[in-house]
């Protein structure tokens, strides 16, 4: 299942790559959704992935500069921590 067409997205943007890529964290327990979003975003952004809310929280707490994460996209229904519980813990 393709969410977006990469070629169309590149044509629409038509801009140069920024000097510093923003960091996006994607959190989803469904591997297909996680990899699809990652492949869509990895060319333009630094992407961090996590397979559930607890893994995401652990990653945030252990990376050197957690404030560098610009956006966190999280599924709501996941094992260990839901998306809401993840955001409450951040």
Order of alpha helices (4+ residues) and beta strands (2+ residues): alpha-beta-alpha-beta-alpha-beta-alpha
